[in-house]
Amino acid sequence: EEGPAPYESKGIGESSNIPIAGAIANAVYDAVGVRITDLPITADKVLAGLRAKGG
């Protein structure tokens, strides 16, 4: 079991990771018009989406 950080503080940096994936997915959609709905977002998935879209 992990104990508290120094000075009995707790880390809060992990909570900022949650919205990042959605923001990146939206940026990809805005840039190329392909919606990626499963993670991780890879170049292969974007390329497959472009091909399926006809682009």
PDB file of N, CA, C and O in Angstrom:
ATOM      1  N   GLU A   1       0.846  -1.175   0.000  1.00  0.00           N
ATOM      2  CA  GLU A   1       0.000   0.000   0.000  1.00  0.00           C
ATOM      3  C   GLU A   1       0.886   1.230   0.000  1.00  0.00           C
ATOM      4  O   GLU A   1       1.866   1.303   0.742  1.00  0.00           O
ATOM      5  N   GLU A   2       0.543   2.183  -0.823  1.00  0.00           N
ATOM      6  CA  GLU A   2       1.315   3.410  -0.900  1.00  0.00           C
ATOM      7  C   GLU A   2       0.951   4.342   0.241  1.00  0.00           C
ATOM      8  O   GLU A   2      -0.208   4.457   0.640  1.00  0.00           O
ATOM      9  N   GLY A   3       1.951   4.985   0.738  1.00  0.00           N
ATOM     10  CA  GLY A   3       1.722   5.971   1.788  1.00  0.00           C
ATOM     11  C   GLY A   3       1.564   7.349   1.189  1.00  0.00           C
ATOM     12  O   GLY A   3       1.671   7.515  -0.026  1.00  0.00           O
ATOM     13  N   PRO A   4       1.314   8.329   2.017  1.00  0.00           N
ATOM     14  CA  PRO A   4       1.170   9.694   1.511  1.00  0.00           C
ATOM     15  C   PRO A   4       2.503  10.229   0.995  1.00  0.00           C
ATOM     16  O   PRO A   4       3.567   9.704   1.323  1.00  0.00           O
ATOM     17  N   ALA A   5       2.429  11.249   0.208  1.00  0.00           N
ATOM     18  CA  ALA A   5       3.618  11.914  -0.307  1.00  0.00           C
ATOM     19  C   ALA A   5       4.268  12.696   0.833  1.00  0.00           C
ATOM     20  O   ALA A   5       3.727  12.734   1.938  1.00  0.00           O
ATOM     21  N   PRO A   6       5.418  13.317   0.581  1.00  0.00           N
ATOM     22  CA  PRO A   6       6.049  14.117   1.633  1.00  0.00           C
ATOM     23  C   PRO A   6       5.077  15.145   2.206  1.00  0.00           C
ATOM     24  O   PRO A   6       4.241  15.685   1.482  1.00  0.00           O
ATOM     25  N   TYR A   7       5.185  15.406   3.467  1.00  0.00           N
ATOM     26  CA  TYR A   7       4.333  16.353   4.188  1.00  0.00           C
ATOM     27  C   TYR A   7       2.868  15.906   4.193  1.00  0.00           C
ATOM     28  O   TYR A   7       1.962  16.720   4.372  1.00  0.00           O
ATOM     29  N   GLU A   8       2.652  14.608   3.995  1.00  0.00           N
ATOM     30  CA  GLU A   8       1.320  14.000   3.974  1.00  0.00           C
ATOM     31  C   GLU A   8       0.391  14.625   2.934  1.00  0.00           C
ATOM     32  O   GLU A   8      -0.828  14.648   3.110  1.00  0.00           O
ATOM     33  N   SER A   9       0.978  15.126   1.858  1.00  0.00           N
ATOM     34  CA  SER A   9       0.168  15.674   0.768  1.00  0.00           C
ATOM     35  C   SER A   9      -0.235  14.540  -0.172  1.00  0.00           C
ATOM     36  O   SER A   9       0.342  13.454  -0.125  1.00  0.00           O
ATOM     37  N   LYS A  10      -1.203  14.791  -1.003  1.00  0.00           N
ATOM     38  CA  LYS A  10      -1.650  13.810  -1.981  1.00  0.00           C
ATOM     39  C   LYS A  10      -1.468  14.403  -3.371  1.00  0.00           C
ATOM     40  O   LYS A  10      -1.685  15.595  -3.586  1.00  0.00           O
ATOM     41  N   GLY A  11      -1.070  13.558  -4.304  1.00  0.00           N
ATOM     42  CA  GLY A  11      -0.889  14.017  -5.673  1.00  0.00           C
ATOM     43  C   GLY A  11      -2.220  14.319  -6.341  1.00  0.00           C
ATOM     44  O   GLY A  11      -3.207  13.618  -6.121  1.00  0.00           O
ATOM     45  N   ILE A  12      -2.244  15.362  -7.156  1.00  0.00           N
ATOM     46  CA  ILE A  12      -3.460  15.682  -7.894  1.00  0.00           C
ATOM     47  C   ILE A  12      -3.196  15.756  -9.395  1.00  0.00           C
ATOM     48  O   ILE A  12      -4.105  16.078 -10.160  1.00  0.00           O
ATOM     49  N   GLY A  13      -1.996  15.473  -9.824  1.00  0.00           N
ATOM     50  CA  GLY A  13      -1.665  15.557 -11.243  1.00  0.00           C
ATOM     51  C   GLY A  13      -2.376  14.534 -12.097  1.00  0.00           C
ATOM     52  O   GLY A  13      -2.582  14.764 -13.288  1.00  0.00           O
ATOM     53  N   GLU A  14      -2.756  13.411 -11.521  1.00  0.00           N
ATOM     54  CA  GLU A  14      -3.397  12.362 -12.289  1.00  0.00           C
ATOM     55  C   GLU A  14      -4.763  12.791 -12.805  1.00  0.00           C
ATOM     56  O   GLU A  14      -5.182  12.358 -13.879  1.00  0.00           O
ATOM     57  N   SER A  15      -5.448  13.620 -12.070  1.00  0.00           N
ATOM     58  CA  SER A  15      -6.788  14.031 -12.499  1.00  0.00           C
ATOM     59  C   SER A  15      -6.765  14.860 -13.774  1.00  0.00           C
ATOM     60  O   SER A  15      -7.767  14.933 -14.485  1.00  0.00           O
ATOM     61  N   SER A  16      -5.641  15.478 -14.067  1.00  0.00           N
ATOM     62  CA  SER A  16      -5.565  16.270 -15.296  1.00  0.00           C
ATOM     63  C   SER A  16      -5.406  15.397 -16.528  1.00  0.00           C
ATOM     64  O   SER A  16      -5.563  15.891 -17.645  1.00  0.00           O
ATOM     65  N   ASN A  17      -5.098  14.110 -16.362  1.00  0.00           N
ATOM     66  CA  ASN A  17      -4.946  13.215 -17.503  1.00  0.00           C
ATOM     67  C   ASN A  17      -6.283  12.804 -18.104  1.00  0.00           C
ATOM     68  O   ASN A  17      -6.336  12.431 -19.276  1.00  0.00           O
ATOM     69  N   ILE A  18      -7.349  12.861 -17.342  1.00  0.00           N
ATOM     70  CA  ILE A  18      -8.639  12.344 -17.791  1.00  0.00           C
ATOM     71  C   ILE A  18      -9.162  13.071 -19.034  1.00  0.00           C
ATOM     72  O   ILE A  18      -9.537  12.398 -19.994  1.00  0.00           O
ATOM     73  N   PRO A  19      -9.209  14.397 -19.069  1.00  0.00           N
ATOM     74  CA  PRO A  19      -9.789  15.058 -20.247  1.00  0.00           C
ATOM     75  C   PRO A  19      -8.848  15.148 -21.443  1.00  0.00           C
ATOM     76  O   PRO A  19      -9.273  15.559 -22.523  1.00  0.00           O
ATOM     77  N   ILE A  20      -7.595  14.779 -21.280  1.00  0.00           N
ATOM     78  CA  ILE A  20      -6.620  14.946 -22.352  1.00  0.00           C
ATOM     79  C   ILE A  20      -6.959  14.089 -23.567  1.00  0.00           C
ATOM     80  O   ILE A  20      -6.873  14.575 -24.695  1.00  0.00           O
ATOM     81  N   ALA A  21      -7.341  12.832 -23.369  1.00  0.00           N
ATOM     82  CA  ALA A  21      -7.644  11.946 -24.498  1.00  0.00           C
ATOM     83  C   ALA A  21      -8.796  12.501 -25.327  1.00  0.00           C
ATOM     84  O   ALA A  21      -8.747  12.467 -26.557  1.00  0.00           O
ATOM     85  N   GLY A  22      -9.820  13.005 -24.672  1.00  0.00           N
ATOM     86  CA  GLY A  22     -10.942  13.597 -25.399  1.00  0.00           C
ATOM     87  C   GLY A  22     -10.539  14.837 -26.174  1.00  0.00           C
ATOM     88  O   GLY A  22     -11.004  15.060 -27.292  1.00  0.00           O
ATOM     89  N   ALA A  23      -9.679  15.638 -25.580  1.00  0.00           N
ATOM     90  CA  ALA A  23      -9.211  16.846 -26.257  1.00  0.00           C
ATOM     91  C   ALA A  23      -8.396  16.493 -27.495  1.00  0.00           C
ATOM     92  O   ALA A  23      -8.528  17.140 -28.533  1.00  0.00           O
ATOM     93  N   ILE A  24      -7.560  15.473 -27.387  1.00  0.00           N
ATOM     94  CA  ILE A  24      -6.761  15.045 -28.540  1.00  0.00           C
ATOM     95  C   ILE A  24      -7.667  14.465 -29.620  1.00  0.00           C
ATOM     96  O   ILE A  24      -7.479  14.749 -30.803  1.00  0.00           O
ATOM     97  N   ALA A  25      -8.654  13.649 -29.223  1.00  0.00           N
ATOM     98  CA  ALA A  25      -9.589  13.077 -30.196  1.00  0.00           C
ATOM     99  C   ALA A  25     -10.342  14.184 -30.927  1.00  0.00           C
ATOM    100  O   ALA A  25     -10.539  14.100 -32.140  1.00  0.00           O
ATOM    101  N   ASN A  26     -10.762  15.213 -30.210  1.00  0.00           N
ATOM    102  CA  ASN A  26     -11.448  16.335 -30.848  1.00  0.00           C
ATOM    103  C   ASN A  26     -10.520  17.110 -31.772  1.00  0.00           C
ATOM    104  O   ASN A  26     -10.951  17.584 -32.823  1.00  0.00           O
ATOM    105  N   ALA A  27      -9.262  17.244 -31.398  1.00  0.00           N
ATOM    106  CA  ALA A  27      -8.297  17.936 -32.252  1.00  0.00           C
ATOM    107  C   ALA A  27      -8.077  17.169 -33.550  1.00  0.00           C
ATOM    108  O   ALA A  27      -7.976  17.770 -34.620  1.00  0.00           O
ATOM    109  N   VAL A  28      -8.001  15.839 -33.459  1.00  0.00           N
ATOM    110  CA  VAL A  28      -7.858  15.012 -34.667  1.00  0.00           C
ATOM    111  C   VAL A  28      -9.086  15.196 -35.555  1.00  0.00           C
ATOM    112  O   VAL A  28      -8.962  15.360 -36.769  1.00  0.00           O
ATOM    113  N   TYR A  29     -10.267  15.167 -34.948  1.00  0.00           N
ATOM    114  CA  TYR A  29     -11.503  15.350 -35.723  1.00  0.00           C
ATOM    115  C   TYR A  29     -11.535  16.725 -36.393  1.00  0.00           C
ATOM    116  O   TYR A  29     -11.902  16.836 -37.563  1.00  0.00           O
ATOM    117  N   ASP A  30     -11.158  17.757 -35.664  1.00  0.00           N
ATOM    118  CA  ASP A  30     -11.138  19.105 -36.235  1.00  0.00           C
ATOM    119  C   ASP A  30     -10.134  19.219 -37.377  1.00  0.00           C
ATOM    120  O   ASP A  30     -10.376  19.928 -38.354  1.00  0.00           O
ATOM    121  N   ALA A  31      -9.010  18.520 -37.252  1.00  0.00           N
ATOM    122  CA  ALA A  31      -7.948  18.626 -38.250  1.00  0.00           C
ATOM    123  C   ALA A  31      -8.251  17.838 -39.519  1.00  0.00           C
ATOM    124  O   ALA A  31      -8.025  18.334 -40.623  1.00  0.00           O
ATOM    125  N   VAL A  32      -8.760  16.615 -39.372  1.00  0.00           N
ATOM    126  CA  VAL A  32      -8.905  15.749 -40.549  1.00  0.00           C
ATOM    127  C   VAL A  32     -10.320  15.237 -40.770  1.00  0.00           C
ATOM    128  O   VAL A  32     -10.585  14.592 -41.784  1.00  0.00           O
ATOM    129  N   GLY A  33     -11.235  15.511 -39.845  1.00  0.00           N
ATOM    130  CA  GLY A  33     -12.613  15.089 -40.026  1.00  0.00           C
ATOM    131  C   GLY A  33     -12.877  13.628 -39.757  1.00  0.00           C
ATOM    132  O   GLY A  33     -13.880  13.085 -40.220  1.00  0.00           O
ATOM    133  N   VAL A  34     -11.997  12.980 -39.017  1.00  0.00           N
ATOM    134  CA  VAL A  34     -12.165  11.562 -38.676  1.00  0.00           C
ATOM    135  C   VAL A  34     -12.343  11.455 -37.173  1.00  0.00           C
ATOM    136  O   VAL A  34     -11.510  11.938 -36.406  1.00  0.00           O
ATOM    137  N   ARG A  35     -13.432  10.820 -36.754  1.00  0.00           N
ATOM    138  CA  ARG A  35     -13.710  10.648 -35.325  1.00  0.00           C
ATOM    139  C   ARG A  35     -13.125   9.312 -34.880  1.00  0.00           C
ATOM    140  O   ARG A  35     -13.535   8.259 -35.368  1.00  0.00           O
ATOM    141  N   ILE A  36     -12.168   9.354 -33.955  1.00  0.00           N
ATOM    142  CA  ILE A  36     -11.576   8.159 -33.360  1.00  0.00           C
ATOM    143  C   ILE A  36     -12.234   7.978 -31.999  1.00  0.00           C
ATOM    144  O   ILE A  36     -12.181   8.872 -31.156  1.00  0.00           O
ATOM    145  N   THR A  37     -12.861   6.809 -31.784  1.00  0.00           N
ATOM    146  CA  THR A  37     -13.617   6.603 -30.548  1.00  0.00           C
ATOM    147  C   THR A  37     -12.987   5.590 -29.611  1.00  0.00           C
ATOM    148  O   THR A  37     -13.507   5.356 -28.520  1.00  0.00           O
ATOM    149  N   ASP A  38     -11.874   4.984 -30.012  1.00  0.00           N
ATOM    150  CA  ASP A  38     -11.212   4.047 -29.106  1.00  0.00           C
ATOM    151  C   ASP A  38      -9.744   4.413 -28.986  1.00  0.00           C
ATOM    152  O   ASP A  38      -9.131   4.901 -29.935  1.00  0.00           O
ATOM    153  N   LEU A  39      -9.202   4.175 -27.831  1.00  0.00           N
ATOM    154  CA  LEU A  39      -7.816   4.540 -27.540  1.00  0.00           C
ATOM    155  C   LEU A  39      -6.922   3.319 -27.636  1.00  0.00           C
ATOM    156  O   LEU A  39      -7.388   2.200 -27.421  1.00  0.00           O
ATOM    157  N   PRO A  40      -5.669   3.502 -27.948  1.00  0.00           N
ATOM    158  CA  PRO A  40      -4.976   4.763 -28.223  1.00  0.00           C
ATOM    159  C   PRO A  40      -5.267   5.258 -29.638  1.00  0.00           C
ATOM    160  O   PRO A  40      -5.587   4.474 -30.532  1.00  0.00           O
ATOM    161  N   ILE A  41      -5.154   6.539 -29.819  1.00  0.00           N
ATOM    162  CA  ILE A  41      -5.308   7.135 -31.142  1.00  0.00           C
ATOM    163  C   ILE A  41      -3.977   6.956 -31.854  1.00  0.00           C
ATOM    164  O   ILE A  41      -2.948   7.455 -31.400  1.00  0.00           O
ATOM    165  N   THR A  42      -4.004   6.245 -32.965  1.00  0.00           N
ATOM    166  CA  THR A  42      -2.772   5.979 -33.706  1.00  0.00           C
ATOM    167  C   THR A  42      -2.904   6.501 -35.130  1.00  0.00           C
ATOM    168  O   THR A  42      -4.005   6.761 -35.615  1.00  0.00           O
ATOM    169  N   ALA A  43      -1.778   6.646 -35.777  1.00  0.00           N
ATOM    170  CA  ALA A  43      -1.776   7.075 -37.174  1.00  0.00           C
ATOM    171  C   ALA A  43      -2.517   6.066 -38.044  1.00  0.00           C
ATOM    172  O   ALA A  43      -3.208   6.451 -38.987  1.00  0.00           O
ATOM    173  N   ASP A  44      -2.381   4.777 -37.735  1.00  0.00           N
ATOM    174  CA  ASP A  44      -3.079   3.746 -38.510  1.00  0.00           C
ATOM    175  C   ASP A  44      -4.592   3.902 -38.409  1.00  0.00           C
ATOM    176  O   ASP A  44      -5.296   3.722 -39.402  1.00  0.00           O
ATOM    177  N   LYS A  45      -5.099   4.230 -37.229  1.00  0.00           N
ATOM    178  CA  LYS A  45      -6.545   4.423 -37.057  1.00  0.00           C
ATOM    179  C   LYS A  45      -7.025   5.657 -37.810  1.00  0.00           C
ATOM    180  O   LYS A  45      -8.099   5.641 -38.411  1.00  0.00           O
ATOM    181  N   VAL A  46      -6.240   6.714 -37.781  1.00  0.00           N
ATOM    182  CA  VAL A  46      -6.609   7.924 -38.514  1.00  0.00           C
ATOM    183  C   VAL A  46      -6.608   7.637 -40.009  1.00  0.00           C
ATOM    184  O   VAL A  46      -7.530   8.040 -40.718  1.00  0.00           O
ATOM    185  N   LEU A  47      -5.588   6.947 -40.492  1.00  0.00           N
ATOM    186  CA  LEU A  47      -5.505   6.606 -41.913  1.00  0.00           C
ATOM    187  C   LEU A  47      -6.664   5.706 -42.328  1.00  0.00           C
ATOM    188  O   LEU A  47      -7.247   5.903 -43.395  1.00  0.00           O
ATOM    189  N   ALA A  48      -7.002   4.725 -41.500  1.00  0.00           N
ATOM    190  CA  ALA A  48      -8.137   3.849 -41.800  1.00  0.00           C
ATOM    191  C   ALA A  48      -9.434   4.655 -41.845  1.00  0.00           C
ATOM    192  O   ALA A  48     -10.287   4.411 -42.698  1.00  0.00           O
ATOM    193  N   GLY A  49      -9.582   5.602 -40.943  1.00  0.00           N
ATOM    194  CA  GLY A  49     -10.760   6.458 -40.950  1.00  0.00           C
ATOM    195  C   GLY A  49     -10.841   7.320 -42.198  1.00  0.00           C
ATOM    196  O   GLY A  49     -11.920   7.516 -42.756  1.00  0.00           O
ATOM    197  N   LEU A  50      -9.703   7.831 -42.631  1.00  0.00           N
ATOM    198  CA  LEU A  50      -9.676   8.624 -43.858  1.00  0.00           C
ATOM    199  C   LEU A  50     -10.043   7.777 -45.065  1.00  0.00           C
ATOM    200  O   LEU A  50     -10.787   8.219 -45.940  1.00  0.00           O
ATOM    201  N   ARG A  51      -9.521   6.558 -45.108  1.00  0.00           N
ATOM    202  CA  ARG A  51      -9.845   5.663 -46.228  1.00  0.00           C
ATOM    203  C   ARG A  51     -11.322   5.304 -46.227  1.00  0.00           C
ATOM    204  O   ARG A  51     -11.952   5.273 -47.285  1.00  0.00           O
ATOM    205  N   ALA A  52     -11.883   5.033 -45.053  1.00  0.00           N
ATOM    206  CA  ALA A  52     -13.304   4.689 -44.958  1.00  0.00           C
ATOM    207  C   ALA A  52     -14.181   5.874 -45.353  1.00  0.00           C
ATOM    208  O   ALA A  52     -15.267   5.702 -45.907  1.00  0.00           O
ATOM    209  N   LYS A  53     -13.701   7.056 -45.066  1.00  0.00           N
ATOM    210  CA  LYS A  53     -14.434   8.279 -45.387  1.00  0.00           C
ATOM    211  C   LYS A  53     -14.325   8.613 -46.869  1.00  0.00           C
ATOM    212  O   LYS A  53     -15.137   9.360 -47.415  1.00  0.00           O
ATOM    213  N   GLY A  54     -13.301   8.042 -47.511  1.00  0.00           N
ATOM    214  CA  GLY A  54     -13.085   8.323 -48.926  1.00  0.00           C
ATOM    215  C   GLY A  54     -12.115   9.458 -49.166  1.00  0.00           C
ATOM    216  O   GLY A  54     -12.105  10.067 -50.236  1.00  0.00           O
ATOM    217  N   GLY A  55     -11.293   9.742 -48.156  1.00  0.00           N
ATOM    218  CA  GLY A  55     -10.374  10.875 -48.257  1.00  0.00           C
ATOM    219  C   GLY A  55      -8.974  10.512 -48.437  1.00  0.00           C
ATOM    220  O   GLY A  55      -8.116  11.390 -48.534  1.00  0.00           O
TER     221      GLY A  55
END
